[in-house]
Amino acid sequence: MTPKEKSPESTGLGKLVFWLTFVAMMVFFWWLLIYDHGVISIH
C-alpha cells in the first residue's frame, strides 16, 4: 500500500476522534456550567 492509499483513512479517523472529543467536551461543560442540577446542586 502506498501512503496515498492510507491517507484518507488516517484523516477520517483523526476527524472522527476530534469531533467525538469536541462533543464530549461541550456536553461536559454544558453539564458543569449550565445544567441546573450539575456540580453546584449539593452546596
C-alpha positions as CSV (number, residue, x, y, z in Angstrom):
1,M,0.0,0.0,0.0
2,T,1.3,3.5,-0.8
3,P,1.0,6.4,1.6
4,K,-1.6,7.9,-0.7
5,E,-3.9,5.0,-0.1
6,K,-3.7,5.1,3.6
7,S,-4.1,8.9,3.8
8,P,-7.9,9.1,3.7
9,E,-8.3,6.5,6.4
10,S,-6.0,8.3,8.8
11,T,-7.5,11.7,8.2
12,G,-11.0,10.3,8.5
13,L,-10.1,8.7,11.8
14,G,-8.5,11.9,13.0
15,K,-11.6,13.9,12.2
16,L,-13.8,11.3,14.0
17,V,-11.6,11.4,17.1
18,F,-11.6,15.2,17.0
19,W,-15.4,15.5,16.7
20,L,-16.0,12.9,19.4
21,T,-13.7,14.7,21.8
22,F,-15.2,18.1,20.9
23,V,-18.8,16.9,21.5
24,A,-17.8,15.2,24.8
25,M,-16.1,18.4,26.0
26,M,-19.2,20.5,25.0
27,V,-21.6,18.2,26.9
28,F,-19.3,18.2,29.9
29,F,-19.1,22.0,30.1
30,W,-22.8,22.3,29.5
31,W,-23.4,19.9,32.4
32,L,-20.8,21.7,34.6
33,L,-21.9,25.3,33.9
34,I,-25.4,25.5,32.6
35,Y,-27.4,22.4,33.7
36,D,-29.4,23.2,36.9
37,H,-28.5,20.0,38.8
38,G,-24.8,20.0,38.0
39,V,-21.9,20.2,40.4
40,I,-23.3,23.0,42.5
41,S,-26.6,21.3,43.4
42,I,-25.1,19.9,46.6
43,H,-24.0,23.3,48.0
